[in-house]
Structure formats: C-alpha cells, structure tokens
Amino acid sequence: MATKEKTIREDTMAEEKDVVIKIRDLRKSFGENHVLNGFNMTLHKGENLVVMGKSGSGKSVMIKCLVGLMTPDSGYVEVLGKEINTLNQQHLDELRSDIGFLFQGSALYDSMTVRENLEFPMRRHKEKLGVVSDTMPLVLEALENVGLAHTMELMPAELSGGMKRRVALARTLILKPKVILYDEPTSGLDPITSKEIIELMRSIQQKYGTSSLIITHDVDCARVISEKMILLVDGINYAEGSFVDLSTSKDPKVEAFFKK
C-alpha cells in the first residue's frame, strides 16, 4: 500500500511539474456583470489548449488576468510556476518575456519596417537576450520560420492579411517564448490562408515545444489544432475534453458551439 501511495504521489508531482498555466476559481465582475464565476484551467507543457466562448463570455478578461493586465476579484493564477498577483512590475515584465502573444489584428507598427517590428521586442527585453550586436541573424531566423524572409524591408501596408499574421508570429518567436497566447489567429482570413496559419502554428509547436493557449471562434481551427478544449459558458469552464468529445455532446449548450 505504501508503495502504491508513493507512486500516486510521484505521478501527481510529475503532473504538477508539467503544468505551465494554472487558473483556479477565477472571478471577475464589473458592477452587476459577473463575467468570470469560478473559471478553472490547466495548460500542460507542449499542449495546445483551445478555449471557445461566445462574445462577452469572458475570454478577454481571462487573458488579461492571466498576464497581469487586470486584477481578478478573487482566484489563483499561476504562470510558469509564478503566482501572477504576487509579482511586482519588474518580475511581471520578466515573466511576460516568456509569453508570446499573437493578437487578432496582428498589431504591427505601421511606421516600422518588418525588420524594425521584429527588433522592437528585442529592445524591450534586453535582459533576456543579453547584448546583441547584430540583430539580423535572429530576425532572419524568425522570418524564415514563417516563410517570409523576403519581406524584411517591407512596410506592413505592403503585406496581405495573412502575411501580417505571419510576421506577427515571427515577432512573437524572436524572444523564444515558452507559452504562446493566440487571440483569434484565423479571424478575418480566407479559408486557404486560415489553413496555412493553423499548419504554421502546429509546426511552431513541434519545432520549439511551446505550450499554446488558443482563443478562437473557428470550429475548423479548433478541430485541427486542439489537443484539449474548454468551453467558457456562464463564466465557468462549462465543458472540457477533446474536440470529438465535445462536438458529439448532446448537451444543448455544448451543441450550440458546433452548429453551422
């Protein structure tokens, strides 16, 4: 019995060590609007986790609490072993350098070339990269990873929507993040370009071993990319499981996500 208990304890410790994001009983209200009502989530190392929720369901609020841009009313948020609400600004900035963001609108600086856009986070996080006398190799590597090395001196206005999304992903990769947060990565893209972005996300995960949290309304994206899914309904993690588990559920609230 003692040996069995020891094995269970060791398995639990190994699983905890493998956790990169842990959210427990997260609550956030704005007046009478109770957005998050005890949301729970666990992201493991190397995992692709998709969170789906209707507009206004609390996805953006959850992300802001996750990276310390918003303070929850209560609950526990841990990223890469550090409790977010206990970090001062310096330590929070250091942690954020290990978290990559791919925003819905790509968020490139229109007045900067592609190269300058990629160099920007390197200037902000010098302590992580150390002294870099020549940024070209890092910029080139990041752009080659997304198939856009030839765009280095172009302006964002000269890029298509899909190319902008790829450049934004390259900018995220340049700091070698351990976790990447994707906010509607295929939003506004045509089906062919969306498929290319999804395949790129998969190749990035395989090459760098990143853990990915993907916020999306795109059922096709979720089907291809997710290893686990969470449906955010009424401020809680209403349903969890694989795409197959959830897409075949007979629960009306779950079925609503998968109806065309």
Buried (B, 14 or more C-beta within 10 A) or exposed (E): EEEEEEEEEEEEEEEEEBBBBBBEBBBBBEEEEBBBBBBBBBBBBBBBBBBBBEEEBBBBBBBBBBBBEEEBEEBBBBBBEBEBBEBEEEEBBBBBBBBBBBBBEBEBEEEBBBBBBBBBBBEEBEEBBEEEEEBEEBBBEBBEBBEBBEBBEBBBEEBEBBBBBBBBBBBBBBBBBBBBBBBBBBBEBEEEBBBBBBEBBBEBBEEBEBBBBBBBBBBEBBBBBBBBBBBBBEBBBBBBBEBEEBBEBEEEEBEEBBEE
